[in-house]
Amino acid sequence: MPAGTVTALGHVSIRIEAGDYVAISGPSGCGKSTLLHLLGCVDRPSGGSLVFEGRDVAGLTESERSRIRLTRIGFVFQRFFLLPMLTAWENVELPQSEAGVPKGDRRARTRELLDYVGLAERSGHRPSQLSGGEMQRVAIARALANRPPLLLADEPTGELDETTGEQIADLFDRVHEGGTAIVVVTHNPVVAARAGRRLAMKGGRVVDA
Amino acid sequence: MNAWALARRTVAHNPARAVLAVTGVGVIGALLFNMLLLSRGLLVSFRDLLDTAGYDVRVLAAQGSMVHREPIAGATALANAIGQLPAVERVALVRTDSAVATVPGRQTRGVTVTLVGSTENAIGGVWDIVKGSSLPLVSPAGSPPPLIVSTGMASQLQLEPGASLQIRVTLPGVASALPAIDCRIVGIGHFTFESSDEYTVATTMEGFAAVHGAEDRDSADLVLVASRSDAGPSAAAAAIALLRTDLRVYSNDQVLEQFNQNAFSYFRQISAILSSMTLAFAFLLVATLLTMSVNQRLGEVAALRALGFPRRRIAANLLCESALLVGTGGIAALPLGGVLAVALDRILRGMPGVPARLHFFVFEPRTVLLYAALLGATGVLAALYPIWLAARLPIAATLRREIIS
């Protein structure tokens, strides 16, 4: 039997301003991650429009969207997705290297970020030698490596215990205080409570803002 | 961190996969290297043998073949006529026959030898004297025919210069009525065209005639000609061909071409088929391992893409990974292939009738270049499917799937 078309999102209108802190929650399959991926220029909407810093994302090439993701958006994933063969330092340095940041600047920024997330002492460790909370902190440092104005996080505490989740939430607070806009998809009420705006989704729509 | 560095780290992070790939490519590469050495080895070695002999044109009777030669009648007159040609520097007549050699006073059966008669006392590089002297230009009347015996024969029969040897010419398929003739060994030498299963004895044309009795004194199986350097073998061959219609004249290049089209083509075809198969195996091995590797790292790849790493960077990483595995295995294959080539060469050179100095596997720099090009192309082709897989990955769907799984 052929699979039918599924409308993951419909009638969603959202505007993220510089310095916003938005939490999106809702049941599984309600379209939270899809919305996040659209905001992050990973997906393109099949209808409607998506504008990022004044540019219509639908009109951008794959390469242009990659460049935006690399330099203007930071991503934090539930499962961290650190490269297992690289150290914490190298994982944080990698996006900067890809963006063409000079070596000296890269070093300074990586040191600054690992210090910022409290892992300066663990910079030479590989992901397999770090705890879940530490891996997520490295992932956050990696997401901030190219100083993006927007940080997107998809269930950043989903794999962590309550205490560690709170530490990550604290870290997001500090990132937000630094002026970075944050959109976080989360089931964790502690994390959601930290956000300035909370959106609830259901059936592919924003039902409560 | 560039694509090479990341590929190096990825390979090092999966040592079992790396060892499997490098070992596999190493073994396959060794076989490929061998097949490439074989594809031109005979040709290069045979060319070397022909050039070593110091003659660049060969004249045969029109009947017969390059291997099974018929006698050329009126050989002396022919040699004189050829010698008069402006494009020719020197000429030698050669006759060969089968004979039995016996050491007088020993209760041993004689050994079968190839008897070579020549008008020159030392036919260029056809034999190199290692002990004693070369054949005399003129033998004193009534003296026994002088002989050069091959080193293998001298060693087997414990012969030294000055010793006597009885030679009796044999005729194929019939009992020879010719008497055994006492000859005297003047020297011991390496014979370029001697095979590992035969012994060779050379003598002067007069000595050759003496062991044959009175019959057929003015024929030759082969006329060897050295062309003048300012004329070249092609001009010399063309001029000789005009002398008589019952001859076939070949320059060394033409001899090589003949062998290349006939005898050597089997080895070339075998080499081509086995080379193709080894390349196919290398392709399958590397493509399978890389595809498995990509499938195990879909989440990582999708995350890198989400973080803004463009498709070309993902492709470059995989290409470098493939190049690293194929390159390391390919380099490791060279010494292994070299050792294997030496062993196989020894076995093949032991085949009956193959000149001991002829090699089947010959190293040439161009073979290494061809080998590197073929393996490199295989590495690129093997990476194409995994690259396509990684580059076309739907980022959002993959991340979602990775979380659910």
Interface residues (C-beta under 8 A of the other chain):
Chain A: S33 T34 H37 G40 V42 D43 E62 S63 S66 R67 I68 R69 L70 T71 I73 F75 F77 Q78 R79 F81 L83 P84 M85 L86 E90 E93 L94 P95 S97 E98 A99 R142 A143 D154 E155 G158
Chain B: M1 N2 L6 R9 T10 A12 H13 G299 E300 A302 A303 L304 R305 A306 L307 G308 F309 P310 R311 R313 I395 A396 L399 R400 E402 I403
